[in-house]
Each structure stands twice: as C-alpha cells, then as structure tokens.
C-alpha cells in the first residue's frame, strides 16, 4: 500500500494570504471551483494502491472535519486523518513526530505534499520513477526563469542518472533553474534517515551550547524546541542529495505557488483550464437562455446569473451568488453570497463572501503577467498593480470604481479607490 501526507500549516502562517485567510484556512480557500487541498487529494486518489491521506498542521481539529467528511464520501476506498502539531517542529518535524501513525500498515511509499501549490500533479509518473530508481526519496522539480530561481529551493540534477546531486534552499547566487515543487515521495526508511539527522542536530547543538558556557555566555536557550526542529529542505533534502539518495522527477505540466491572496486568481485559471480537458470540475456551458460564457467558467448550481451577463474566461462563481443584468466578469473569483447589481464589472479580482457591488460599480485589478505581480502586492507600504481583493462583507456603492486595491473585511466604500490598502 501507499500513503500520503499533506502539510497544511496553521493559522499563524499564510499571512500573505490575508484578508482571505481571515475567513477560513488557506488550504480550504476555493480555486477552480474546489478548495486548494481538494485538487491534491483528487490527484492522490488516482495513485495506485494509495489507501490513506493524512493532513498535518497547527489548526484546531474541528477546522478540517467537515471537509474530510465530504472526502470520505467522494473518495471511497481512501481513509482520511488530521493530526495536529502542538509545537512548531519545522517542515519535517511534524512528519517525523507522527511517524508511528504514518507507518501503520507498513506503507511501501509515502507521498509528502505542501498545500500552498497549484500543479498538474503527475503523481503516478513520479511514483513510477521513484520505484524504478530505488532511491530513498524522489523530489519533483520544475523549470523556472533563471532570474527568479533564487526564490525557491534549487536542485542540481544529473540528467542522465536523474539523481539530485545538490540541493540549496533559496541560494544567494545562481545554482540551478530547476526548483522544488513541494511534492515528494519517500521510502519508509526515510524516518531512519531523519532520526540520524536529528541526532546530528542534537550533537551540534550540545557542542555549541558547551562553547557558550565555556566563554561565560549563559543565554536562556530553549533546548527542546531547537533540537526537535527538523527542516525538510536544509536538514533532510540537502543531506539526501549529498548522499546520492535523492532522485529528481521533472514536472512538465503547470506549477505555481499559492502564497499571496492575489496568486489565487492565476491558480484558479490553471485549474479551470485543466478541468476543461479532464472534467475534474463541472464547468458551465453556454445555452440559449443563459448568460454568455467564454472560456473556462465554474458556476455553482445555486448561483443566479442573469441571461444578459457576460462571464469568462477563467471565472469561478460560488454558492448563492446573484449576478444582475449586463454584468461583466472575467479572470475572477466570486465567493459565496455575493450580489452584483446591474452593469457592474469585475475584472482580475476576488470578491469576498457576502460582498455587494452596486449598479455600474467596477472592481478591477491588473492582469497577472509574472510572479512578481502576485507574490508582492505591496512595496514600501504602497499597493502595487496587481489583483484587486475585497475581503468578507465589503459593500461597493453604485458607480464606485475600486482599482488595484486590497480591502479588509466589513467595509463600505462610497468613493473611488486606486492602489490602496484599506484597513
């Protein structure tokens, strides 16, 4: 059998995803008509002999229960479990801490995925290469522009042997344009390797602490926290590459991170376009008595769309949304219970839950052309040209234009706003 672990983080993280993560956890935010984490689970459900998916994070237990209950119904034959970390143990620390539960049933292979990524997820191909090469682990990599490679974990790969020869997390100088996608598969022996890495960290920490005492410096150090903290990138992947125990699989499909709130819009577009080819999400189709649909569009069955509205491309419209006559929406996400009145326009934007857009209102962001447009939405405290984001319960009055702005929840906007962060 095979298992999978998805690292979902916690409420103290994903601060760049605000104001959207103020309403619900980032992994449950909908892109492409489904929660971010659903797309990962959907891909994992297609992996041969995969029997269990475990979520590990800092959220309260009840946060994911409704979602996991739906997963039990949708993905039969797979069991789901949420395991909560009660202290910050690093990106690999929680994985190692819950090793007994992960190893229960003696899985042959264990997938590990970060939750803040959007990907085509060729997991069966990844697994096939991992089993063919017989290394301790396999990392999925993708090619990025050389100018942005330093923002990621860079991997030097021998293209003949497919071995990862070197791994560096966010290097200061150019190392490679092949970067980690946050998708891995390991043999169960990975936990022995991690145990040795922890022993090494403990020995190094004890040595450093002894030197501190020798020189009369008695800082109040939290020994337990530092010793038990295990970083996947710096402590594990780098060592695996050095020991020739890590192979690399090249992802040729789409991939991007979902770090900031603005990054949800291009991720939404990628998943909708994928759904148009594989049917993973039911997309809207044009009809004689319905709105004009162009490109890939998801519309929840409970939404009410006026026949004269023009929707698409790359639009997700969620539950109980009401769209009035003459409305234009493209490259946007419209969340639950939003009402958009006559002749309004929503372009390159996210409208949060329970929002209201008045007649002839306009909510418009800038089209995303590169990752810098979405990863950094402010510069020196000023909003840069990017996706326009309205938080929960934001009301835009009639004929008001909100452009390239971020609006926190529960605001009423009676005048035009341009390139502002509205607190």
C-alpha positions in Angstrom: 0.0 0.0 0.0 0.9 3.7 -0.4 0.1 6.7 1.8 0.2 10.4 1.5 0.9 13.3 3.9 -0.2 16.9 3.2 1.3 19.6 5.3 -1.4 22.2 5.8 0.4 24.7 8.1 -1.6 26.7 10.7 -3.4 30.0 11.5 -0.1 31.8 12.4 1.1 31.2 8.8 -0.3 32.3 5.4 -0.2 36.0 6.5 0.4 37.0 2.9 -3.0 35.3 2.0 -4.9 37.9 4.1 -7.6 39.2 4.0 -8.9 35.9 2.5 -7.4 33.7 5.2 -9.1 35.7 7.9 -12.4 33.9 7.0 -11.1 30.3 6.5 -7.8 28.5 6.3 -5.8 28.9 3.1 -5.9 25.2 2.2 -9.7 25.4 2.2 -9.9 28.5 0.0 -11.6 27.6 -3.3 -9.7 27.8 -6.6 -11.0 26.2 -9.7 -14.4 25.5 -8.0 -12.9 23.5 -5.2 -10.7 24.0 -2.1 -6.9 24.2 -2.8 -6.3 21.0 -1.0 -9.1 19.2 -2.8 -7.1 19.3 -6.1 -4.2 17.5 -4.3 -6.5 14.9 -2.8 -8.1 14.3 -6.2 -4.7 13.7 -7.8 -3.7 11.4 -4.9 -6.9 9.4 -5.2 -5.7 8.3 -8.7 -2.4 6.9 -7.4 -2.3 3.1 -7.4 -2.7 1.4 -4.1 -3.0 4.6 -2.1 -5.1 3.8 1.0 -4.7 6.7 3.4 -4.2 10.5 3.3 -3.0 12.3 6.4 -3.2 16.0 7.0 -0.7 17.5 9.5 -1.0 21.1 10.7 -1.5 23.5 13.6 -5.2 24.2 13.1 -7.8 23.1 15.7 -9.1 19.6 15.0 -12.6 20.7 14.1 -11.5 23.0 11.3 -11.0 20.3 8.7 -13.6 17.8 9.9 -16.5 19.0 7.6 -14.1 18.9 4.6 -12.7 15.5 5.5 -16.3 14.1 5.9 -17.0 15.1 2.3 -13.8 13.5 1.2 -14.9 10.2 2.8 -18.0 10.3 0.7 -16.3 11.4 -2.5 -13.2 9.3 -2.5 -14.3 5.8 -1.5 -11.5 3.3 -0.6 -9.3 6.0 1.0 -9.2 6.9 4.7 -8.5 10.4 5.9 -7.0 11.6 9.2 -6.0 15.0 10.6 -3.1 15.1 13.0 -2.4 18.3 15.0 1.0 19.6 15.9 1.1 21.3 19.3 4.5 22.9 18.8 6.4 24.2 15.8 8.8 21.3 14.8 9.8 22.5 11.4 8.7 21.5 7.9 9.8 17.9 8.5 9.4 17.8 12.3 5.7 17.0 12.3 6.1 14.4 9.7 8.8 12.7 11.8 6.8 13.2 15.1 3.8 11.3 13.7 5.9 8.5 12.1 4.3 5.7 14.0 0.8 6.6 12.6 2.2 7.2 9.2 4.0 3.8 9.2 0.9 2.0 10.5 0.1 -0.7 7.9 3.7 -0.7 6.6 3.2 1.6 3.5 5.7 1.0 0.7 5.8 4.6 -0.4 4.9 7.8 1.3 4.0 11.0 -0.6 4.5 14.3 1.0 2.9 17.5 -0.4 2.9 21.1 0.6 -0.6 22.6 0.5 0.3 26.0 -1.0 0.9 24.9 -4.5 -1.1 24.6 -7.7 0.0 21.8 -10.0 -0.9 19.3 -12.7 0.2 16.6 -10.2 1.6 13.8 -12.4 1.9 11.6 -9.3 1.7 8.2 -10.9 4.6 9.1 -13.2 6.5 10.4 -10.1 5.9 7.2 -8.3 6.9 5.1 -11.3 10.3 6.9 -11.5 10.8 6.6 -7.7 10.2 2.8 -7.8 12.4 2.4 -10.9 15.4 4.2 -9.4 15.1 2.7 -5.9 16.4 5.7 -4.0 15.3 6.8 -0.6 13.3 9.6 -2.0 12.3 11.4 -5.2 11.7 15.2 -5.5 9.5 16.6 -8.2 11.2 19.6 -9.8 10.2 22.1 -12.4 12.0 24.7 -14.6 11.6 28.4 -13.8 13.2 31.6 -15.2 16.8 31.9 -14.2 16.1 35.4 -12.7 13.6 34.0 -10.2 15.3 30.7 -9.3 16.8 32.2 -6.1 13.3 32.4 -4.6 12.9 28.6 -4.4 14.8 25.5 -3.4 17.2 24.9 -6.2 18.2 21.4 -7.3 21.2 20.4 -9.4 20.2 17.3 -11.4 22.3 14.8 -13.4 20.0 14.5 -16.5 21.4 11.0 -17.3 21.0 9.3 -14.0 18.1 11.6 -12.8 19.9 12.0 -9.5 19.7 15.2 -7.4 23.3 16.0 -6.9 22.9 19.1 -4.8 20.1 21.0 -3.1 20.2 24.6 -1.9 17.3 26.4 -0.3 16.9 30.0 -1.7 20.5 30.5 -2.7 22.0 34.0 -2.8 23.7 33.2 -6.1 22.6 31.2 -9.1 22.7 27.4 -8.6 20.1 25.9 -11.0 16.9 26.8 -12.7 15.3 23.5 -11.6 13.4 24.1 -8.4 11.5 22.0 -5.8 7.7 21.9 -6.4 6.9 20.9 -2.9 5.9 17.4 -4.0 7.9 14.3 -2.8 7.7 10.6 -2.4 9.8 8.7 0.1 10.6 5.1 1.0 9.6 4.2 4.6 13.3 4.2 5.5 13.1 8.0 5.4 12.3 8.0 9.1 15.7 6.3 9.9 17.4 9.0 7.9 15.5 11.7 9.7 16.4 10.1 13.1 20.1 10.3 12.2 19.6 14.0 11.1 18.1 14.8 14.5 20.9 13.1 16.3 23.3 15.2 14.3 21.4 18.4 15.2 21.4 17.4 18.9 25.2 16.8 18.8 25.8 20.1 17.1 23.5 21.9 19.5 25.2 20.4 22.5 28.6 21.3 21.2 27.5 25.0 20.5 25.9 25.2 24.0 29.1 23.8 25.6 31.1 26.5 23.9 28.7 29.2 25.0 29.1 28.1 28.6 32.9 27.8 28.2 33.0 31.5 27.3 30.7 32.5 30.1 27.7 33.2 27.9 24.6 31.6 29.5 21.8 32.5 27.2 18.4 31.2 28.1 18.0 28.7 25.2 15.0 26.5 24.5 17.0 23.3 24.0 14.0 21.1 23.4 12.5 23.3 20.7 15.7 23.8 18.8 16.8 20.2 19.0 13.5 18.8 17.8 13.0 21.3 15.0 13.6 19.5 11.7 13.7 21.4 8.4 12.9 19.3 5.3 14.9 21.5 3.0 18.1 22.3 4.9 18.3 19.2 7.1 16.9 16.4 5.0 16.9 17.1 1.3 20.3 18.7 1.2 21.8 15.7 3.1 19.9 13.2 0.9 21.3 14.8 -2.3 24.8 14.8 -0.8 24.5 11.0 0.0 23.1 10.3 -3.5 19.8 9.1 -2.0 17.5 11.6 -3.8 16.3 11.3 -7.4 14.6 14.0 -9.3 11.5 13.9 -11.5 10.8 16.7 -14.0 7.2 18.0 -14.0 6.5 19.3 -17.5 2.9 20.3 -16.7 1.8 23.5 -14.9 3.0 24.5 -11.5 3.0 27.6 -9.3 2.9 28.6 -5.7 -0.2 30.0 -3.9 1.5 32.2 -1.4 -0.4 35.5 -1.6 -4.1 36.2 -1.9 -3.5 37.5 -5.4 -2.0 34.2 -6.5 -5.3 32.5 -6.1 -6.6 34.1 -9.4 -3.9 32.6 -11.8 -4.2 29.3 -9.9 -8.0 29.4 -10.4 -7.4 29.9 -14.2 -5.0 27.0 -14.4 -7.3 24.6 -12.6 -10.3 25.7 -14.7 -8.3 25.1 -17.9 -7.3 21.7 -16.6 -11.0 20.9 -15.9 -11.8 21.8 -19.5 -9.7 18.9 -20.6 -10.1 16.2 -17.9 -13.5 17.0 -16.4 -12.2 17.2 -12.9 -14.6 20.1 -12.1 -18.0 20.5 -13.9 -17.8 23.7 -16.0 -20.6 25.9 -17.2 -21.6 25.8 -20.8 -23.4 28.3 -23.0 -27.1 28.0 -23.6 -29.8 29.9 -25.4 -31.5 31.1 -22.2 -28.4 31.6 -20.1 -25.6 34.1 -19.8 -22.8 34.5 -22.4 -19.9 32.1 -21.4 -16.4 32.4 -22.8 -13.5 30.1 -21.9 -13.4 28.0 -18.7 -16.0 29.0 -16.2 -17.3 27.4 -13.0 -20.8 28.3 -11.7 -22.2 26.8 -8.6 -25.7 25.3 -9.2 -27.2 27.6 -6.6 -25.9 30.8 -8.2 -28.4 33.0 -10.2 -26.9 34.6 -13.3 -28.9 37.0 -15.5 -29.1 35.9 -19.2 -27.6 39.2 -20.3 -24.4 38.8 -18.2 -21.1 38.0 -19.8 -18.9 35.6 -17.8 -15.4 34.4 -18.6 -12.8 33.4 -19.2 -11.3 32.0 -16.0 -14.1 32.7 -13.6 -15.4 30.8 -10.5 -18.8 31.8 -9.2 -19.7 30.2 -5.9 -22.8 29.4 -3.9 -25.9 31.7 -3.8 -24.2 34.4 -5.8 -26.6 36.7 -7.6 -25.4 38.4 -10.8 -27.6 41.1 -12.3 -28.2 42.1 -15.9 -25.4 43.4 -18.0 -22.7 42.4 -15.6 -19.2 41.6 -16.9 -16.9 39.2 -15.1 -13.5 37.8 -16.2 -10.4 36.3 -14.6 -12.0 36.5 -11.1 -13.3 34.5 -8.1 -16.7 35.4 -6.7 -17.2 33.8 -3.3 -20.4 32.8 -1.5 -23.5 35.1 -1.1 -22.1 37.9 -3.3 -24.7 40.2 -5.0 -23.5 42.0 -8.1 -26.0 44.6 -9.4 -26.8 45.8 -12.9 -24.0 46.6 -15.4 -21.2 46.2 -12.8 -17.7 44.9 -13.9 -15.4 42.5 -12.0 -12.1 42.1 -13.7 -8.9 40.4 -12.4 -10.3 40.4 -8.9 -11.6 38.4 -5.9 -14.9 39.5 -4.3 -15.1 38.1 -0.7 -18.0 36.3 1.0 -21.3 38.4 1.4 -20.0 41.2 -0.7 -22.2 43.7 -2.5 -21.3 45.5 -5.7 -23.6 48.4 -6.7 -25.0 49.3 -10.1 -22.3 50.3 -12.6 -19.7 49.5 -9.9 -16.3 48.4 -11.1 -13.8 46.2 -9.2 -10.7 45.8 -11.3 -7.1 44.6 -10.8 -4.2 44.3 -13.2 -3.7 41.2 -15.3 -1.0 38.9 -13.9 2.0 38.7 -16.3 4.7 37.4 -13.9 5.0 36.0 -10.4 6.2 39.4 -9.0 2.7 40.8 -9.7 1.2 38.4 -7.2 3.9 37.5 -4.7 4.5 41.0 -3.5 1.2 43.0 -3.6 2.7 46.0 -1.7 6.0 47.8 -1.9 7.2 50.3 0.8 3.6 50.2 2.2 2.0 51.1 -1.2 -0.2 48.8 -3.1 1.3 47.8 -6.4 -0.6 47.0 -9.6 -2.0 43.5 -9.1 -5.2 41.6 -8.4 -7.9 43.6 -6.7 -9.1 41.9 -3.5 -12.2 42.6 -1.4 -12.4 40.8 1.9 -15.6 39.4 3.5 -18.7 41.7 3.7 -17.4 44.6 1.6 -20.0 46.8 0.1 -19.2 48.9 -3.0 -21.8 51.6 -3.7 -23.3 52.4 -7.1 -20.9 53.8 -9.7 -17.8 53.4 -7.5 -14.5 52.3 -9.0 -12.2 50.1 -6.9 -8.9 49.6 -8.7 -5.8 47.6 -7.7 -6.7 47.7 -4.1 -6.9 45.4 -1.1 -9.9 45.9 1.2 -10.2 44.3 4.6 -13.5 42.8 5.8 -16.7 44.7 6.7 -16.0 47.9 4.8 -18.5 50.2 2.9 -16.9 52.0 0.0 -18.7 55.1 -1.2 -15.9 56.7 -3.2 -13.3 55.6 -5.8 -10.2 53.9 -4.5 -7.0 53.3 -6.5 -3.9 51.5 -5.4 -4.8 51.5 -1.7 -4.8 49.1 1.2 -8.0 49.9 3.0 -7.8 48.9 6.7 
